[in-house]
């Protein structure tokens, strides 16, 4: 039975331009899932901080980016069976704040976290409430 899968690329507000890097791992997972017959949506939250008029992003810009990304994650979670998140250590403070909006929008959604942070701290991720951790 095909699944509806959502994959999330988080914003990197600590970068001047968070579109400087392409998150190929997420795109490769999406391609493999599509090839296996699943419906996949990729939510790319990078670029949300570009809407901030300031050249140097401050806490207000980061808060606005987080709020916009949380809203988008909640909307995606409402449409899918499984939602996966990429996280590296520098992004994890943001990524961990996506779990609640996903579960609030769809209590049955299965949450998955992967990436460098998940690989180095799987127990911590499970303690936060993620359903699955990919290492």
ZALUM-642365 format. One line per 4 residues: number of its first residue (from 0); their letters; for each residue x, y, z of N, C-alpha, C. Coordinates in Angstrom, 3 decimals, decimal comma, m for minus. Layout:
N
NUM> A> X:Y:Z:X:Y:Z:X:Y:Z ~ ...
REM end
This chain:
135
0> XXXX> 0,843:m1,186:0,000:0,000:0,000:0,000:0,888:1,248:0,000 ~ 0,707:2,112:m0,966:1,531:3,323:m1,019:1,269:4,242:0,176 ~ 2,334:4,846:0,648:2,250:5,816:1,736:2,296:7,230:1,179 ~ 1,729:8,155:1,940:1,899:9,581:1,671:3,014:10,033:2,618
4> XXXX> 4,115:10,471:2,042:5,308:10,807:2,812:5,631:12,285:2,641 ~ 5,921:12,943:3,747:6,404:14,318:3,728:7,829:14,350:4,236 ~ 8,693:15,068:3,571:10,085:15,224:3,993:10,361:16,713:4,179 ~ 11,026:17,048:5,279:11,232:18,454:5,635:12,715:18,798:5,669
8> XXXX> 13,056:19,838:4,931:14,388:20,433:5,006:14,231:21,687:5,871 ~ 14,869:21,722:7,038:14,668:22,847:7,960:15,418:24,107:7,535 ~ 14,978:25,255:8,048:15,727:26,479:7,778:17,031:26,481:8,573 ~ 18,020:27,153:8,043:19,305:27,281:8,738:19,536:28,767:8,982
12> XXXX> 18,884:29,304:9,995:18,917:30,747:10,219:20,281:31,256:10,663 ~ 21,175:30,364:11,035:22,508:30,793:11,439:23,378:31,139:10,231 ~ 22,922:30,795:9,034:23,659:31,124:7,818:23,152:32,440:7,225 ~ 24,007:33,183:6,583:23,574:34,396:5,905:22,601:34,036:4,795
16> XXXX> 22,879:32,936:4,078:21,989:32,456:3,030:21,814:30,951:3,212 ~ 20,660:30,545:3,727:20,470:29,116:3,990:20,131:28,321:2,734 ~ 20,187:28,982:1,592:20,037:28,264:0,328:21,406:28,009:m0,313 ~ 22,464:28,221:0,448:23,815:28,020:m0,071:24,132:26,539:m0,252
20> XXXX> 23,467:25,674:0,502:23,720:24,236:0,440:22,481:23,520:m0,073 ~ 22,717:22,520:m0,879:21,624:21,683:m1,364:21,595:20,433:m0,492 ~ 20,454:20,122:0,076:20,318:18,973:0,956:19,970:17,748:0,104 ~ 20,997:17,171:m0,512:20,812:16,085:m1,471:20,254:14,819:m0,832
24> XXXX> 20,584:14,554:0,429:20,097:13,346:1,081:18,584:13,277:1,099 ~ 17,944:14,391:1,428:16,482:14,440:1,468:15,909:14,204:0,068 ~ 16,522:14,816:m0,924:16,054:14,667:m2,299:16,242:13,226:m2,777 ~ 17,350:12,593:m2,380:17,584:11,193:m2,751:16,554:10,271:m2,095
28> XXXX> 16,218:10,523:m0,847:15,190:9,728:m0,164:13,848:9,901:m0,874 ~ 13,528:11,124:m1,243:12,275:11,386:m1,958:12,244:10,609:m3,276 ~ 13,340:10,619:m4,012:13,390:9,912:m5,293:13,222:8,409:m5,097 ~ 13,886:7,847:m4,104:13,776:6,406:m3,848:12,357:6,033:m3,421
32> XXXX> 11,735:6,857:m2,593:10,363:6,582:m2,145:9,384:6,673:m3,315 ~ 9,581:7,650:m4,171:8,714:7,771:m5,361:8,888:6,562:m6,282 ~ 10,121:6,140:m6,442:10,401:4,986:m7,296:9,741:3,726:m6,725 ~ 9,602:3,663:m5,400:8,947:2,525:m4,748:7,423:2,650:m4,765
36> XXXX> 6,904:3,733:m5,360:5,465:3,870:m5,527:4,756:4,731:m4,506 ~ 5,511:5,407:m3,645:4,903:6,259:m2,630:4,727:7,688:m3,152 ~ 3,763:8,381:m2,595:3,551:9,798:m2,916:4,404:10,615:m1,951 ~ 5,227:11,493:m2,474:6,173:12,239:m1,635:6,046:13,732:m1,879
40> XXXX> 6,016:14,479:m0,776:6,093:15,951:m0,818:7,334:16,374:m0,055 ~ 8,114:17,271:m0,621:9,278:17,814:0,073:8,961:19,253:0,462 ~ 9,076:19,540:1,742:8,888:20,899:2,251:10,267:21,482:2,507 ~ 10,650:22,433:1,688:11,953:23,088:1,815:11,753:24,405:2,550
44> XXXX> 12,119:24,415:3,812:11,949:25,633:4,629:13,120:26,591:4,491 ~ 14,130:26,222:3,724:15,220:27,171:3,516:14,679:28,338:2,709 ~ 15,208:29,472:2,933:14,748:30,660:2,228:13,709:31,455:2,997 ~ 13,091:30,852:4,022:12,108:31,606:4,802:12,751:32,840:5,438
48> XXXX> 14,023:32,711:5,843:14,676:33,854:6,489:14,969:34,976:5,504 ~ 14,901:34,711:4,206:15,125:35,765:3,212:14,039:36,836:3,275 ~ 12,915:36,486:3,867:11,813:37,438:3,965:12,086:38,512:5,015 ~ 13,093:38,276:5,846:13,468:39,256:6,867:14,257:40,372:6,174
52> XXXX> 13,873:41,600:6,418:14,486:42,738:5,731:15,901:43,040:6,227 ~ 16,274:42,519:7,370:17,586:42,829:7,938:18,673:42,006:7,270 ~ 19,848:42,621:7,099:20,973:41,888:6,512:21,499:40,844:7,477 ~ 21,587:41,177:8,743:22,030:40,230:9,759:20,790:39,781:10,514
56> XXXX> 20,545:38,497:10,512:19,342:37,965:11,136:19,492:37,963:12,653 ~ 18,483:38,477:13,319:18,497:38,527:14,774:17,447:37,561:15,312 ~ 17,189:37,643:16,619:16,221:36,729:17,237:14,819:36,910:16,670 ~ 14,448:38,127:16,313:13,117:38,367:15,754:12,971:37,672:14,395
60> XXXX> 14,015:37,750:13,574:13,989:37,061:12,279:13,914:35,554:12,486 ~ 14,708:35,041:13,422:14,703:33,604:13,688:13,333:33,155:14,188 ~ 12,704:33,949:15,039:11,374:33,602:15,561:10,330:33,596:14,441 ~ 10,402:34,569:13,555:9,455:34,627:12,436:9,659:33,449:11,490
64> XXXX> 10,919:33,098:11,232:11,232:31,955:10,379:10,732:30,671:11,008 ~ 10,938:30,517:12,309:10,465:29,328:13,021:8,952:29,223:12,944 ~ 8,251:30,310:13,198:6,786:30,297:13,176:6,261:29,928:11,791 ~ 6,843:30,504:10,744:6,409:30,195:9,385:6,682:28,726:9,059
68> XXXX> 7,840:28,224:9,467:8,189:26,829:9,208:7,296:25,876:9,993 ~ 6,994:26,201:11,254:6,106:25,356:12,061:4,715:25,268:11,428 ~ 4,219:26,374:10,936:2,908:26,382:10,277:2,935:25,468:9,058 ~ 3,975:25,585:8,260:4,101:24,773:7,053:4,240:23,287:7,392
72> XXXX> 4,980:22,967:8,443:5,128:21,574:8,881:3,777:21,022:9,328 ~ 3,017:21,812:10,085:1,693:21,365:10,514:0,777:21,088:9,340 ~ 0,820:21,952:8,336:m0,008:21,754:7,142:0,407:20,488:6,394 ~ 1,701:20,254:6,288:2,195:19,049:5,617:1,798:17,796:6,402
76> XXXX> 1,989:17,831:7,705:1,675:16,667:8,546:0,216:16,265:8,432 ~ m0,663:17,228:8,237:m2,095:16,939:8,118:m2,413:16,138:6,861 ~ m1,509:16,163:5,864:m1,764:15,512:4,571:m1,037:14,183:4,381 ~ m0,169:13,796:5,327:0,689:12,634:5,092:0,540:11,572:6,177
80> XXXX> 1,063:10,389:5,880:1,093:9,286:6,841:2,383:9,289:7,644 ~ 3,470:9,678:6,980:4,811:9,688:7,572:5,445:11,027:7,251 ~ 6,109:11,623:8,260:6,819:12,876:8,019:8,243:12,721:8,537 ~ 9,207:13,001:7,669:10,611:12,848:8,022:11,328:14,179:8,026
84> XXXX> 12,285:14,290:8,936:13,024:15,539:9,138:14,520:15,283:9,073 ~ 15,232:16,193:8,424:16,694:16,185:8,404:17,166:17,066:9,553 ~ 18,201:16,610:10,267:18,730:17,438:11,338:20,231:17,258:11,489 ~ 20,919:18,372:11,564:22,312:18,361:11,989:22,363:19,142:13,299
88> XXXX> 23,438:19,010:14,040:23,507:19,594:15,382:23,143:21,079:15,393 ~ 23,650:21,835:14,442:23,400:23,281:14,425:21,940:23,626:14,137 ~ 21,199:22,701:13,530:19,792:22,938:13,194:18,833:22,333:14,206 ~ 19,329:21,463:15,051:18,418:20,651:15,862:17,537:21,476:16,800
92> XXXX> 18,012:22,614:17,257:17,168:23,451:18,123:15,894:23,881:17,385 ~ 15,970:24,031:16,065:14,785:24,332:15,265:13,989:23,061:14,994 ~ 14,668:22,029:14,529:13,990:20,797:14,119:13,177:20,205:15,266 ~ 13,697:20,250:16,470:12,977:19,684:17,613:11,654:20,420:17,865
96> XXXX> 11,560:21,657:17,404:10,327:22,429:17,579:9,288:22,137:16,499 ~ 9,593:21,221:15,586:8,642:20,820:14,552:7,824:19,601:14,950 ~ 8,277:18,890:15,964:7,589:17,669:16,374:6,173:17,950:16,867 ~ 6,003:18,914:17,745:4,674:19,226:18,298:3,681:19,676:17,222
100> XXXX> 4,028:20,622:16,342:3,056:21,010:15,313:2,653:19,850:14,403 ~ 3,600:18,955:14,134:3,278:17,795:13,291:2,261:16,907:13,982 ~ 2,502:16,597:15,251:1,608:15,703:16,003:0,261:16,369:16,306 ~ 0,266:17,675:16,520:m0,992:18,385:16,777:m1,880:18,402:15,531
104> XXXX> m1,259:18,544:14,366:m2,016:18,565:13,112:m2,534:17,186:12,733 ~ m1,766:16,168:13,080:m2,133:14,796:12,726:m1,574:13,855:13,791 ~ m2,355:13,545:14,832:m1,858:12,686:15,907:m1,407:11,297:15,446 ~ m1,860:10,870:14,276:m1,483:9,541:13,774:m0,245:9,556:12,885
108> XXXX> 0,264:10,734:12,557:1,422:10,796:11,671:2,625:10,139:12,358 ~ 3,373:9,380:11,584:4,600:8,754:12,076:5,738:9,730:11,829 ~ 6,481:10,058:12,883:7,573:11,026:12,761:8,911:10,297:12,714 ~ 9,755:10,751:11,790:11,072:10,149:11,585:12,089:11,275:11,548
112> XXXX> 13,209:11,062:12,216:14,293:12,039:12,156:15,565:11,328:11,716 ~ 16,316:11,993:10,847:17,579:11,449:10,365:18,567:12,566:10,150 ~ 19,724:12,222:9,687:20,778:13,201:9,461:21,876:13,063:10,498 ~ 22,875:13,940:10,436:24,023:13,828:11,331:23,673:13,876:12,816
116> XXXX> 22,753:14,748:13,207:22,409:14,824:14,631:21,765:13,528:15,108 ~ 20,834:13,013:14,328:20,168:11,765:14,707:21,162:10,615:14,796 ~ 22,149:10,604:13,914:23,146:9,533:13,922:24,060:9,593:15,134 ~ 24,298:10,792:15,632:25,204:10,921:16,781:24,463:10,953:18,116
120> XXXX> 23,168:11,211:18,099:22,404:11,292:19,361:21,041:10,606:19,229 ~ 21,011:9,332:18,824:19,713:8,680:18,621:18,874:8,560:19,895 ~ 19,512:8,303:21,020:18,758:8,172:22,275:18,093:9,493:22,656 ~ 18,804:10,576:22,435:18,253:11,896:22,735:17,028:12,170:21,858
124> XXXX> 17,122:11,806:20,584:15,998:12,015:19,661:14,784:11,192:20,090 ~ 15,010:9,941:20,472:13,892:9,112:20,933:13,272:9,696:22,202 ~ 14,114:10,208:23,091:13,609:10,816:24,334:12,777:12,062:24,051 ~ 13,057:12,757:22,941:12,265:13,933:22,569:10,880:13,563:22,069
128> XXXX> 10,712:12,307:21,648:9,400:11,874:21,204:9,276:11,464:19,758 ~ 10,382:11,463:19,007:10,334:11,018:17,620:9,976:9,541:17,601 ~ 9,164:9,124:16,634:8,763:7,724:16,543:9,902:6,837:16,059 ~ 10,669:7,315:15,090:11,800:6,558:14,555:12,996:7,476:14,356
132> XXX> 14,181:6,914:14,571:15,436:7,633:14,341:16,241:6,820:13,342 ~ 16,632:7,458:12,248:17,435:6,792:11,225:18,885:7,177:11,453 ~ 19,731:6,148:11,627:21,160:6,387:11,841:21,960:5,731:10,735
REM end
